[in-house]
Amino acid sequence: MTAEVLALALTLAVHIVGAFALIGVLVRNSGADVRDWWPGDDDGGPPPDDPQPQRPQPGGGGGVPLPDAQASPVRLREPGQISERYPRPARRPAHPPAPAPERQPEHG
């Protein structure tokens, strides 16, 4: 057996052992049984223990939209571009230019 084949076999073996260890930890910590992964009987079996949770009725305190929600000032379905609806930001802060220095006459 050459060194390349031995290196490939060792790499494959380490990956297989790691995969089995990862699957074992996931199954042990999830509380699920391996039999839960397979589909159940086709006859439907007994009904589930807990019924479906009731959906909250609209208009309650936690509904959508939220009570403090405001409509957007721009509608995306209207014709035109979004940039036309918003003012452009100022490029520079508005401040007066610095006064130019006065020139001194040359005495010569």
A tleap script that builds the chain and sets N, CA, C and O, in Angstrom:
source leaprc.protein.ff14SB
mol = sequence {
  NMET THR ALA GLU VAL LEU ALA LEU ALA LEU
  THR LEU ALA VAL HIE ILE VAL GLY ALA PHE
  ALA LEU ILE GLY VAL LEU VAL ARG ASN SER
  GLY ALA ASP VAL ARG ASP TRP TRP PRO GLY
  ASP ASP ASP GLY GLY PRO PRO PRO ASP ASP
  PRO GLN PRO GLN ARG PRO GLN PRO GLY GLY
  GLY GLY GLY VAL PRO LEU PRO ASP ALA GLN
  ALA SER PRO VAL ARG LEU ARG GLU PRO GLY
  GLN ILE SER GLU ARG TYR PRO ARG PRO ALA
  ARG ARG PRO ALA HIE PRO PRO ALA PRO ALA
  PRO GLU ARG GLN PRO GLU HIE CGLY
}
set mol.1.N position { 0.850 -1.164 0.000 }
set mol.1.CA position { 0.000 0.000 0.000 }
set mol.1.C position { 0.899 1.231 0.000 }
set mol.1.O position { 1.839 1.328 0.789 }
set mol.2.N position { 0.599 2.166 -0.893 }
set mol.2.CA position { 1.427 3.360 -0.990 }
set mol.2.C position { 1.007 4.379 0.060 }
set mol.2.O position { -0.034 4.244 0.702 }
set mol.3.N position { 1.818 5.372 0.215 }
set mol.3.CA position { 1.550 6.397 1.221 }
set mol.3.C position { 0.295 7.202 0.879 }
set mol.3.O position { -0.443 7.609 1.777 }
set mol.4.N position { 0.045 7.436 -0.434 }
set mol.4.CA position { -1.130 8.204 -0.828 }
set mol.4.C position { -2.417 7.454 -0.495 }
set mol.4.O position { -3.369 8.057 -0.001 }
set mol.5.N position { -2.459 6.145 -0.760 }
set mol.5.CA position { -3.642 5.342 -0.473 }
set mol.5.C position { -3.865 5.269 1.040 }
set mol.5.O position { -5.002 5.355 1.502 }
set mol.6.N position { -2.806 5.114 1.795 }
set mol.6.CA position { -2.918 5.077 3.248 }
set mol.6.C position { -3.453 6.402 3.794 }
set mol.6.O position { -4.282 6.405 4.704 }
set mol.7.N position { -2.989 7.519 3.251 }
set mol.7.CA position { -3.454 8.833 3.699 }
set mol.7.C position { -4.934 9.021 3.366 }
set mol.7.O position { -5.686 9.544 4.189 }
set mol.8.N position { -5.360 8.605 2.181 }
set mol.8.CA position { -6.770 8.711 1.808 }
set mol.8.C position { -7.645 7.818 2.682 }
set mol.8.O position { -8.727 8.232 3.099 }
set mol.9.N position { -7.185 6.589 2.966 }
set mol.9.CA position { -7.960 5.682 3.809 }
set mol.9.C position { -8.078 6.226 5.232 }
set mol.9.O position { -9.143 6.131 5.841 }
set mol.10.N position { -7.015 6.785 5.756 }
set mol.10.CA position { -7.055 7.363 7.099 }
set mol.10.C position { -7.997 8.573 7.139 }
set mol.10.O position { -8.754 8.732 8.097 }
set mol.11.N position { -7.957 9.410 6.123 }
set mol.11.CA position { -8.851 10.570 6.062 }
set mol.11.C position { -10.307 10.130 5.985 }
set mol.11.O position { -11.159 10.706 6.661 }
set mol.12.N position { -10.606 9.122 5.177 }
set mol.12.CA position { -11.968 8.609 5.061 }
set mol.12.C position { -12.436 8.017 6.389 }
set mol.12.O position { -13.577 8.235 6.797 }
set mol.13.N position { -11.573 7.280 7.054 }
set mol.13.CA position { -11.940 6.662 8.328 }
set mol.13.C position { -12.245 7.729 9.388 }
set mol.13.O position { -13.203 7.581 10.146 }
set mol.14.N position { -11.460 8.779 9.449 }
set mol.14.CA position { -11.681 9.842 10.423 }
set mol.14.C position { -13.006 10.541 10.143 }
set mol.14.O position { -13.733 10.875 11.079 }
set mol.15.N position { -13.335 10.769 8.871 }
set mol.15.CA position { -14.604 11.416 8.530 }
set mol.15.C position { -15.799 10.528 8.879 }
set mol.15.O position { -16.823 11.034 9.336 }
set mol.16.N position { -15.691 9.249 8.677 }
set mol.16.CA position { -16.785 8.333 8.997 }
set mol.16.C position { -17.012 8.287 10.508 }
set mol.16.O position { -18.153 8.347 10.966 }
set mol.17.N position { -15.929 8.180 11.286 }
set mol.17.CA position { -16.050 8.163 12.740 }
set mol.17.C position { -16.654 9.477 13.221 }
set mol.17.O position { -17.512 9.466 14.104 }
set mol.18.N position { -16.232 10.598 12.670 }
set mol.18.CA position { -16.778 11.894 13.052 }
set mol.18.C position { -18.255 12.019 12.718 }
set mol.18.O position { -19.017 12.582 13.504 }
set mol.19.N position { -18.675 11.501 11.557 }
set mol.19.CA position { -20.082 11.562 11.169 }
set mol.19.C position { -20.934 10.743 12.134 }
set mol.19.O position { -22.001 11.196 12.548 }
set mol.20.N position { -20.483 9.558 12.494 }
set mol.20.CA position { -21.236 8.742 13.440 }
set mol.20.C position { -21.298 9.405 14.819 }
set mol.20.O position { -22.333 9.351 15.484 }
set mol.21.N position { -20.216 10.017 15.243 }
set mol.21.CA position { -20.218 10.704 16.536 }
set mol.21.C position { -21.186 11.886 16.520 }
set mol.21.O position { -21.909 12.105 17.493 }
set mol.22.N position { -21.206 12.644 15.434 }
set mol.22.CA position { -22.111 13.780 15.327 }
set mol.22.C position { -23.566 13.329 15.331 }
set mol.22.O position { -24.393 13.920 16.024 }
set mol.23.N position { -23.885 12.305 14.577 }
set mol.23.CA position { -25.255 11.794 14.549 }
set mol.23.C position { -25.653 11.259 15.918 }
set mol.23.O position { -26.782 11.471 16.360 }
set mol.24.N position { -24.745 10.571 16.590 }
set mol.24.CA position { -25.041 10.050 17.927 }
set mol.24.C position { -25.328 11.152 18.926 }
set mol.24.O position { -26.258 11.022 19.722 }
set mol.25.N position { -24.563 12.231 18.910 }
set mol.25.CA position { -24.792 13.341 19.828 }
set mol.25.C position { -26.113 14.032 19.509 }
set mol.25.O position { -26.853 14.399 20.422 }
set mol.26.N position { -26.417 14.214 18.231 }
set mol.26.CA position { -27.674 14.866 17.860 }
set mol.26.C position { -28.880 14.040 18.290 }
set mol.26.O position { -29.857 14.593 18.794 }
set mol.27.N position { -28.824 12.745 18.102 }
set mol.27.CA position { -29.951 11.890 18.473 }
set mol.27.C position { -30.099 11.828 19.989 }
set mol.27.O position { -31.219 11.866 20.498 }
set mol.28.N position { -29.011 11.734 20.705 }
set mol.28.CA position { -29.071 11.626 22.158 }
set mol.28.C position { -29.599 12.909 22.791 }
set mol.28.O position { -30.358 12.841 23.758 }
set mol.29.N position { -29.218 14.082 22.269 }
set mol.29.CA position { -29.625 15.349 22.874 }
set mol.29.C position { -30.999 15.813 22.434 }
set mol.29.O position { -31.587 16.667 23.097 }
set mol.30.N position { -31.533 15.289 21.351 }
set mol.30.CA position { -32.833 15.770 20.879 }
set mol.30.C position { -33.986 15.114 21.617 }
set mol.30.O position { -35.105 15.625 21.564 }
set mol.31.N position { -33.759 14.010 22.299 }
set mol.31.CA position { -34.829 13.314 22.989 }
set mol.31.C position { -35.700 12.505 22.043 }
set mol.31.O position { -36.701 11.930 22.470 }
set mol.32.N position { -35.347 12.451 20.792 }
set mol.32.CA position { -36.126 11.699 19.811 }
set mol.32.C position { -35.555 10.297 19.680 }
set mol.32.O position { -34.376 10.052 19.937 }
set mol.33.N position { -36.413 9.403 19.280 }
set mol.33.CA position { -36.000 8.035 19.045 }
set mol.33.C position { -35.751 7.859 17.549 }
set mol.33.O position { -36.339 8.563 16.728 }
set mol.34.N position { -34.881 6.922 17.203 }
set mol.34.CA position { -34.594 6.674 15.796 }
set mol.34.C position { -35.864 6.246 15.068 }
set mol.34.O position { -36.016 6.525 13.879 }
set mol.35.N position { -36.776 5.576 15.763 }
set mol.35.CA position { -38.025 5.137 15.139 }
set mol.35.C position { -38.924 6.310 14.774 }
set mol.35.O position { -39.806 6.171 13.928 }
set mol.36.N position { -38.708 7.479 15.408 }
set mol.36.CA position { -39.515 8.655 15.070 }
set mol.36.C position { -39.159 9.218 13.702 }
set mol.36.O position { -39.925 10.008 13.150 }
set mol.37.N position { -38.023 8.835 13.143 }
set mol.37.CA position { -37.605 9.348 11.849 }
set mol.37.C position { -38.390 8.713 10.713 }
set mol.37.O position { -38.502 9.305 9.640 }
set mol.38.N position { -38.936 7.520 10.926 }
set mol.38.CA position { -39.613 6.794 9.862 }
set mol.38.C position { -41.099 7.122 9.870 }
set mol.38.O position { -41.653 7.414 10.929 }
set mol.39.N position { -41.758 7.082 8.715 }
set mol.39.CA position { -43.191 7.378 8.693 }
set mol.39.C position { -43.973 6.344 9.486 }
set mol.39.O position { -43.559 5.191 9.613 }
set mol.40.N position { -45.123 6.781 10.024 }
set mol.40.CA position { -45.948 5.895 10.832 }
set mol.40.C position { -46.822 5.013 9.961 }
set mol.40.O position { -46.623 4.914 8.750 }
set mol.41.N position { -47.804 4.367 10.603 }
set mol.41.CA position { -48.726 3.499 9.888 }
set mol.41.C position { -49.621 4.317 8.970 }
set mol.41.O position { -49.853 5.504 9.200 }
set mol.42.N position { -50.116 3.668 7.935 }
set mol.42.CA position { -50.982 4.350 6.979 }
set mol.42.C position { -52.415 4.475 7.473 }
set mol.42.O position { -53.199 5.213 6.877 }
set mol.43.N position { -52.782 3.775 8.545 }
set mol.43.CA position { -54.167 3.817 9.000 }
set mol.43.C position { -54.489 5.082 9.782 }
set mol.43.O position { -55.634 5.268 10.193 }
set mol.44.N position { -53.535 5.937 9.995 }
set mol.44.CA position { -53.781 7.196 10.711 }
set mol.44.C position { -53.470 7.091 12.177 }
set mol.44.O position { -52.984 8.057 12.765 }
set mol.45.N position { -53.727 5.964 12.789 }
set mol.45.CA position { -53.425 5.772 14.199 }
set mol.45.C position { -54.313 6.601 15.087 }
set mol.45.O position { -55.273 7.208 14.613 }
set mol.46.N position { -54.011 6.639 16.371 }
set mol.46.CA position { -54.842 7.402 17.306 }
set mol.46.C position { -54.655 8.904 17.079 }
set mol.46.O position { -53.631 9.328 16.544 }
set mol.47.N position { -55.638 9.704 17.481 }
set mol.47.CA position { -55.497 11.151 17.309 }
set mol.47.C position { -54.382 11.684 18.193 }
set mol.47.O position { -54.042 11.067 19.202 }
set mol.48.N position { -53.813 12.818 17.827 }
set mol.48.CA position { -52.721 13.377 18.653 }
set mol.48.C position { -53.248 13.777 20.024 }
set mol.48.O position { -54.438 14.039 20.196 }
set mol.49.N position { -52.342 13.819 20.996 }
set mol.49.CA position { -52.709 14.125 22.379 }
set mol.49.C position { -53.197 15.567 22.544 }
set mol.49.O position { -54.194 15.809 23.224 }
set mol.50.N position { -52.502 16.519 21.927 }
set mol.50.CA position { -52.889 17.913 22.097 }
set mol.50.C position { -53.514 18.422 20.797 }
set mol.50.O position { -52.955 18.224 19.718 }
set mol.51.N position { -54.676 19.078 20.901 }
set mol.51.CA position { -55.329 19.586 19.695 }
set mol.51.C position { -54.547 20.764 19.105 }
set mol.51.O position { -53.629 21.292 19.733 }
set mol.52.N position { -54.921 21.159 17.906 }
set mol.52.CA position { -54.271 22.290 17.248 }
set mol.52.C position { -54.499 23.556 18.065 }
set mol.52.O position { -55.613 23.784 18.537 }
set mol.53.N position { -53.476 24.382 18.243 }
set mol.53.CA position { -53.669 25.618 19.011 }
set mol.53.C position { -54.597 26.566 18.257 }
set mol.53.O position { -54.592 26.615 17.027 }
set mol.54.N position { -55.385 27.310 19.008 }
set mol.54.CA position { -56.307 28.265 18.410 }
set mol.54.C position { -55.540 29.488 17.927 }
set mol.54.O position { -54.662 30.001 18.622 }
set mol.55.N position { -55.885 29.948 16.727 }
set mol.55.CA position { -55.248 31.142 16.180 }
set mol.55.C position { -55.859 32.369 16.844 }
set mol.55.O position { -57.064 32.400 17.094 }
set mol.56.N position { -55.043 33.382 17.133 }
set mol.56.CA position { -55.599 34.593 17.753 }
set mol.56.C position { -56.515 35.317 16.767 }
set mol.56.O position { -56.275 35.320 15.560 }
set mol.57.N position { -57.552 35.921 17.300 }
set mol.57.CA position { -58.510 36.652 16.482 }
set mol.57.C position { -57.917 38.007 16.083 }
set mol.57.O position { -57.241 38.639 16.895 }
set mol.58.N position { -58.156 38.464 14.848 }
set mol.58.CA position { -57.633 39.774 14.450 }
set mol.58.C position { -58.305 40.892 15.226 }
set mol.58.O position { -59.433 40.753 15.701 }
set mol.59.N position { -57.599 41.993 15.344 }
set mol.59.CA position { -58.137 43.150 16.050 }
set mol.59.C position { -57.766 43.173 17.517 }
set mol.59.O position { -58.172 44.083 18.240 }
set mol.60.N position { -57.011 42.200 17.971 }
set mol.60.CA position { -56.600 42.167 19.371 }
set mol.60.C position { -55.426 43.099 19.614 }
set mol.60.O position { -55.015 43.849 18.729 }
set mol.61.N position { -54.894 43.039 20.824 }
set mol.61.CA position { -53.798 43.926 21.193 }
set mol.61.C position { -52.500 43.616 20.469 }
set mol.61.O position { -51.690 44.522 20.272 }
set mol.62.N position { -52.269 42.374 20.064 }
set mol.62.CA position { -51.006 42.034 19.441 }
set mol.62.C position { -51.134 41.735 17.961 }
set mol.62.O position { -50.301 41.021 17.404 }
set mol.63.N position { -52.152 42.264 17.318 }
set mol.63.CA position { -52.382 41.976 15.912 }
set mol.63.C position { -51.479 42.776 14.993 }
set mol.63.O position { -50.648 43.571 15.430 }
set mol.64.N position { -51.670 42.539 13.715 }
set mol.64.CA position { -50.923 43.257 12.696 }
set mol.64.C position { -51.916 44.123 11.967 }
set mol.64.O position { -52.960 43.576 11.612 }
set mol.65.N position { -51.741 45.359 11.702 }
set mol.65.CA position { -50.572 46.163 12.030 }
set mol.65.C position { -50.573 46.583 13.494 }
set mol.65.O position { -51.607 46.566 14.162 }
set mol.66.N position { -49.416 46.952 13.966 }
set mol.66.CA position { -49.275 47.384 15.346 }
set mol.66.C position { -50.001 48.703 15.554 }
set mol.66.O position { -50.166 49.478 14.612 }
set mol.67.N position { -50.438 48.965 16.785 }
set mol.67.CA position { -51.204 50.188 17.037 }
set mol.67.C position { -50.448 51.473 16.698 }
set mol.67.O position { -51.072 52.454 16.296 }
set mol.68.N position { -49.117 51.493 16.849 }
set mol.68.CA position { -48.364 52.715 16.590 }
set mol.68.C position { -47.756 52.745 15.187 }
set mol.68.O position { -46.880 53.569 14.922 }
set mol.69.N position { -48.197 51.868 14.283 }
set mol.69.CA position { -47.654 51.830 12.932 }
set mol.69.C position { -48.171 53.002 12.119 }
set mol.69.O position { -49.317 53.425 12.266 }
set mol.70.N position { -47.300 53.521 11.253 }
set mol.70.CA position { -47.676 54.612 10.362 }
set mol.70.C position { -47.453 54.168 8.928 }
set mol.70.O position { -46.563 53.365 8.647 }
set mol.71.N position { -48.261 54.690 8.033 }
set mol.71.CA position { -48.111 54.356 6.625 }
set mol.71.C position { -46.852 55.016 6.062 }
set mol.71.O position { -46.441 56.086 6.512 }
set mol.72.N position { -46.263 54.372 5.091 }
set mol.72.CA position { -45.076 54.903 4.443 }
set mol.72.C position { -45.455 56.105 3.578 }
set mol.72.O position { -46.527 56.105 2.973 }
set mol.73.N position { -44.602 57.127 3.506 }
set mol.73.CA position { -44.931 58.277 2.666 }
set mol.73.C position { -44.812 57.966 1.173 }
set mol.73.O position { -45.314 58.727 0.346 }
set mol.74.N position { -44.161 56.867 0.822 }
set mol.74.CA position { -43.954 56.523 -0.586 }
set mol.74.C position { -44.557 55.156 -0.848 }
set mol.74.O position { -44.300 54.202 -0.114 }
set mol.75.N position { -45.357 55.065 -1.892 }
set mol.75.CA position { -45.927 53.787 -2.309 }
set mol.75.C position { -45.072 53.233 -3.445 }
set mol.75.O position { -44.770 53.947 -4.401 }
set mol.76.N position { -44.688 51.987 -3.345 }
set mol.76.CA position { -43.843 51.396 -4.373 }
set mol.76.C position { -44.627 51.057 -5.631 }
set mol.76.O position { -44.026 50.845 -6.684 }
set mol.77.N position { -45.943 51.002 -5.553 }
set mol.77.CA position { -46.738 50.637 -6.714 }
set mol.77.C position { -47.073 51.839 -7.589 }
set mol.77.O position { -47.554 51.670 -8.709 }
set mol.78.N position { -46.832 53.028 -7.105 }
set mol.78.CA position { -47.105 54.210 -7.900 }
set mol.78.C position { -46.055 54.359 -8.989 }
set mol.78.O position { -44.928 53.889 -8.829 }
set mol.79.N position { -46.409 55.006 -10.094 }
set mol.79.CA position { -45.402 55.195 -11.151 }
set mol.79.C position { -44.327 56.180 -10.697 }
set mol.79.O position { -44.565 57.009 -9.819 }
set mol.80.N position { -43.179 56.083 -11.285 }
set mol.80.CA position { -42.066 56.959 -10.947 }
set mol.80.C position { -41.039 56.232 -10.098 }
set mol.80.O position { -41.189 55.055 -9.768 }
set mol.81.N position { -40.001 56.964 -9.758 }
set mol.81.CA position { -38.927 56.397 -8.956 }
set mol.81.C position { -39.068 56.821 -7.503 }
set mol.81.O position { -39.646 57.865 -7.198 }
set mol.82.N position { -38.541 56.008 -6.626 }
set mol.82.CA position { -38.608 56.315 -5.202 }
set mol.82.C position { -37.787 57.571 -4.903 }
set mol.82.O position { -38.160 58.360 -4.035 }
set mol.83.N position { -36.673 57.762 -5.614 }
set mol.83.CA position { -35.818 58.910 -5.342 }
set mol.83.C position { -36.515 60.226 -5.661 }
set mol.83.O position { -36.125 61.264 -5.127 }
set mol.84.N position { -37.533 60.211 -6.515 }
set mol.84.CA position { -38.263 61.441 -6.812 }
set mol.84.C position { -39.140 61.865 -5.642 }
set mol.84.O position { -39.514 63.034 -5.556 }
set mol.85.N position { -39.472 60.968 -4.756 }
set mol.85.CA position { -40.375 61.256 -3.650 }
set mol.85.C position { -39.663 61.842 -2.437 }
set mol.85.O position { -40.296 62.505 -1.615 }
set mol.86.N position { -38.372 61.613 -2.311 }
set mol.86.CA position { -37.625 62.088 -1.160 }
set mol.86.C position { -36.720 63.237 -1.586 }
set mol.86.O position { -36.165 63.203 -2.684 }
set mol.87.N position { -36.561 64.251 -0.744 }
set mol.87.CA position { -35.637 65.341 -1.101 }
set mol.87.C position { -34.192 64.856 -1.003 }
set mol.87.O position { -33.858 63.987 -0.198 }
set mol.88.N position { -33.355 65.442 -1.841 }
set mol.88.CA position { -31.934 65.087 -1.812 }
set mol.88.C position { -31.289 65.721 -0.586 }
set mol.88.O position { -31.612 66.857 -0.239 }
set mol.89.N position { -30.389 65.011 0.071 }
set mol.89.CA position { -29.712 65.590 1.234 }
set mol.89.C position { -28.717 66.665 0.794 }
set mol.89.O position { -28.193 66.625 -0.319 }
set mol.90.N position { -28.470 67.615 1.678 }
set mol.90.CA position { -27.495 68.665 1.393 }
set mol.90.C position { -26.108 68.042 1.314 }
set mol.90.O position { -25.757 67.159 2.097 }
set mol.91.N position { -25.336 68.520 0.355 }
set mol.91.CA position { -24.000 67.954 0.177 }
set mol.91.C position { -23.024 68.461 1.226 }
set mol.91.O position { -22.174 67.715 1.712 }
set mol.92.N position { -23.156 69.743 1.570 }
set mol.92.CA position { -22.257 70.328 2.559 }
set mol.92.C position { -23.081 71.127 3.548 }
set mol.92.O position { -24.168 71.598 3.215 }
set mol.93.N position { -22.586 71.279 4.734 }
set mol.93.CA position { -23.335 72.119 5.678 }
set mol.93.C position { -23.316 73.572 5.208 }
set mol.93.O position { -22.335 74.033 4.624 }
set mol.94.N position { -24.388 74.270 5.464 }
set mol.94.CA position { -24.478 75.675 5.055 }
set mol.94.C position { -23.717 76.538 6.063 }
set mol.94.O position { -24.135 76.677 7.213 }
set mol.95.N position { -22.612 77.109 5.629 }
set mol.95.CA position { -21.851 78.040 6.461 }
set mol.95.C position { -21.205 79.063 5.527 }
set mol.95.O position { -20.877 78.741 4.385 }
set mol.96.N position { -21.028 80.258 5.996 }
set mol.96.CA position { -20.436 81.288 5.124 }
set mol.96.C position { -18.964 80.978 4.878 }
set mol.96.O position { -18.292 80.418 5.743 }
set mol.97.N position { -18.462 81.343 3.696 }
set mol.97.CA position { -17.037 81.110 3.424 }
set mol.97.C position { -16.165 82.009 4.294 }
set mol.97.O position { -16.581 83.088 4.715 }
set mol.98.N position { -14.966 81.547 4.547 }
set mol.98.CA position { -14.027 82.333 5.351 }
set mol.98.C position { -13.612 83.573 4.558 }
set mol.98.O position { -13.441 83.496 3.341 }
set mol.99.N position { -13.449 84.712 5.232 }
set mol.99.CA position { -13.041 85.931 4.493 }
set mol.99.C position { -11.626 85.772 3.941 }
set mol.99.O position { -10.759 85.156 4.561 }
set mol.100.N position { -11.422 86.346 2.763 }
set mol.100.CA position { -10.099 86.290 2.130 }
set mol.100.C position { -9.149 87.230 2.873 }
set mol.100.O position { -9.560 88.312 3.292 }
set mol.101.N position { -7.900 86.839 3.040 }
set mol.101.CA position { -6.955 87.721 3.749 }
set mol.101.C position { -6.661 88.967 2.892 }
set mol.101.O position { -6.602 88.913 1.663 }
set mol.102.N position { -6.483 90.067 3.591 }
set mol.102.CA position { -6.153 91.299 2.869 }
set mol.102.C position { -4.687 91.284 2.506 }
set mol.102.O position { -3.844 90.813 3.270 }
set mol.103.N position { -4.387 91.822 1.296 }
set mol.103.CA position { -2.986 91.870 0.834 }
set mol.103.C position { -2.321 93.136 1.359 }
set mol.103.O position { -2.916 94.212 1.412 }
set mol.104.N position { -1.110 92.966 1.730 }
set mol.104.CA position { -0.314 94.099 2.206 }
set mol.104.C position { 0.449 94.672 1.006 }
set mol.104.O position { 1.049 93.915 0.243 }
set mol.105.N position { 0.435 95.966 0.833 }
set mol.105.CA position { 1.209 96.547 -0.275 }
set mol.105.C position { 2.705 96.362 -0.035 }
set mol.105.O position { 3.209 96.462 1.084 }
set mol.106.N position { 3.384 96.089 -1.142 }
set mol.106.CA position { 4.848 95.861 -1.034 }
set mol.106.C position { 5.561 97.202 -1.050 }
set mol.106.O position { 5.253 98.072 -1.865 }
set mol.107.N position { 6.508 97.360 -0.149 }
set mol.107.CA position { 7.324 98.585 -0.107 }
set mol.107.C position { 8.663 98.240 -0.694 }
set mol.107.O position { 9.380 97.389 -0.168 }
set mol.108.N position { 8.995 98.871 -1.744 }
set mol.108.CA position { 10.233 98.454 -2.276 }
set mol.108.C position { 10.969 99.407 -2.978 }
set mol.108.O position { 12.058 99.108 -3.468 }
savepdb mol mol.pdb
quit
